[in-house]
Amino acid sequence: KAGVTQTPRYLIKTRGQQVTLSCSPISGHRSVSWYQQTPGQGLQFLFEYFSETQRNKGNFPGRFSGRQFSNSRSEMNVSTLELGDSALYLCASSFLQGASVNEQFFGPGTRLTVL
Amino acid sequence: EDQVTQSPEALRLQEGESSSLNCSYTVSGLRGLFWYRQDPGKGPEFLFTLYSAGEEKEKERLKATLTKKESFLHITAPKPEDSATYLCAVQPSSSGGYQKVTFGTGTKLQVIP
């Protein structure tokens, strides 16, 4: 079974630009979560999507947005990039059924550098 | 607010020297506690899920245990390839089916040959 894939793997942007990151979950997984990871803050939750609906959102400004498509693939967008947005952006997918515990499986991440 | 604290921040072991990593958590009811391994520049790799106090799970040289307030990841006779950052995360029971998972900042383990 193929794992979670993320594209691109590396990105270099300048301040003020916008960026779109893509995530393809494991086949059959309907939940996709996005995280930002920095050395100082660790893994910070951005948002979670399930069946094309955003169900949870972390404490990030409105410049961070996302969406999920009918095939469960997800994209996240960051507009008006700031230097502090430089980070590893991770996507995780899980198979959600009812109110059970669900393990998340992570992709390799997209390393975003803002100059 | 859910909190996860991992200690130590960094740990250096000689090959074969067993030790334990700690994950202390504060959550209003635990639905699940997760352990992940993360290599530099890569996404976290899922290791274990623990559901209730007293539960233990093993995988090769790793054993995870759970109490009502903390979890331990025991590493027996580690090898250099066990070097990585180990992350702990909790999902509260109040989250329903949602992925409201809180991560600790991890323990960076280095195993020296």
Interface residues (C-beta under 8 A of the other chain):
Chain A: V4 Q6 S31 S33 Y35 Q41 G42 L43 F45 E48 R55 N56 L88 L90 A92 S94 L96 Q97 G98 A99 S100 V101 N102 E103 Q104 F105 F106 G107 P108 G109 R111
Chain B: R31 G32 F34 Y36 G41 K42 G43 P44 E45 F46 T49 Y51 L87 A89 Q91 G96 G97 Y98 Q99 K100 V101 T102 F103 G104 T105 G106
